[in-house]
Amino acid sequence: MSRKVKYLLVFSLLLVFIGLLHASAYASDPSVALKVYASGKKVEFSDVQPYFSSGKMYIPIKDVLATGEITVRWDADKKVMSFTRGSHNVAIDVLRDTLSDKGQTWNMDFEIKDGRMCVPIREFYRALDMTFRWLPDSQEVRICILCLDLED
């Protein structure tokens, strides 16, 4: 590899690194209101707003799922939240920090904030193969709930 190509590669990586530092610093600013859109509709959070904790963005899951015609149930005795659409059922076990779907189980770092279950958005939607995108310039998360075929 020529010297010119090596310098170009190092310079490109440096620019990417600086951009990531800027985006993560901006994203972790608690004074900036985070906006979440689910299937094109802005999510209005009832009481707990999206927030960052340990470098992860958390959202109150009930408010987001309610926008996607998904039924949400909370079993206070078992500390399990389930949500369904059609015949598809997903369960979140708060005591075990797990999410179960179609016989598979994933570990998740859930948090309860002011009585609301909050999930780390990246892990949650990746586990469900749902589409989402973080837009750091506008502090927005775009989630495509209805894009996922929840029917078996």
N, C-alpha and C positions, 0 to 999 in steps of 0.2 A: 504494500500500500504506500502510495507516495506521501511525502511530507505534507503537501497541500491538502490531500484528502483527510489525513489525520487531524490537521488543524481545523478543517471544516467540520469534521465529526465532533471533536471536542467542543468547538464553539456552539454547535447545534445542541449538544447535550446540556451545556451550560445555560443556554437560553430556556430550554425546557425546564430545567431545575429551578431557575429564577421564577419562571411563570407559575410553577407548582407552589413554591413558597409564598408568592403573592396571593394566589387563590386560596390557599389554606389559611393564611393569616386573615384575609378578608372574610372568609366563611366562618371563622371562629369568633368574630366580633359580636358579642352579645347585644350590642345596641342596634344592630341591623335586623330588621324584621324579615324573617324567612317566609317565602311564599310557596305554597304547594298547590299544584293543579292536578286533579285526577280526571282523566278522560276529558280534558279540555275545560273543566269547570274549576274555578278557584275554590279551594277548601276553606270554609270558615270554621275555625277551631272554637269549640264551645268555651273552654276555660284554659286549658294547657296549650301553650304555643310550641311549635317545633324549637328544639334547642340542640346545642352541641355538648357532648360529654365524652371525655377521653378520646377526642379526635373523631368521634362518630356523630352523625346527625340522627337525633331521635325525634319521632313523631308520635302523637297519640293516635293509635291505630283505629279506634272506633270512628273518629271523625272522618278519616280518609276512606275507610271501607263503606261508610254510610252513603257516600256519593256514588258508589258503583253498584247499587241495587244488590247489595250483599247483606244477608241477615247475620247479625252479630248477637251471640249469646254469651253470658258470663255466669259460670258456676262458682259462686262465692265459697262453697264448702271445699271443693276440689282445687280451687284457684286455677281453673282452666277456662280459657276463652276459645269459643269455636265460631267459625263463620262459614256460611254456606251460600252457594248460588247454584240452583238446580240440584243435581245430585252430588256435587263436589263439596267436600267438607274438609276443613283445615282446623287443627287444634293447637293452641298455644298453652303449654303447661308452665305456669309461672314458678312453681316450686322447683321444677327440674330444669328450668331455663331451656326448654325444647320447643320446637315447632314440628308437628307431625302432619304429613300429607301423603295419601295413597301408600301407606305402609312404610314410608321413609321418615326418619327423624333427624333433625338438625339441631345442634346446640345454638342457642341465641342468647345474647345479653339483653334481657328485657329489664325495664325499670318501671316502677310505679311512681308517678309524680302527681301529687294532689289528687290521688284516687283514680288516676287514669293510667292505663297500660300504654307504655311508650316502647317502640321498637326501633332498633337501628335500621334505618331505611335501606341501606345498601344490602345488608345480609338478608333482610326480610324479603325484599322483592327478588333478589337473585335466587333464593331458595324456592320461590314460587314461579320462577321463569317469567316474571312479569317485567315489562319494559319501564324503565325510568331513566331520567337524565338530570344531572345537576348542572345548572347554569350559574356559574359563580359571579358573573358580571351583574346579573339582575337578582342574585340571591334567590333563585327559583329552583324548585324541584318539579319536574314534569313526570307524572305517573300515568301509565296506560292500563287502567284496571279492566276496562271492557274489551281490550284487545286480546286478553288471555282467554282462550277457550276453556271455561271452567266446567263445561259439561263433559262427562266421561265418554 
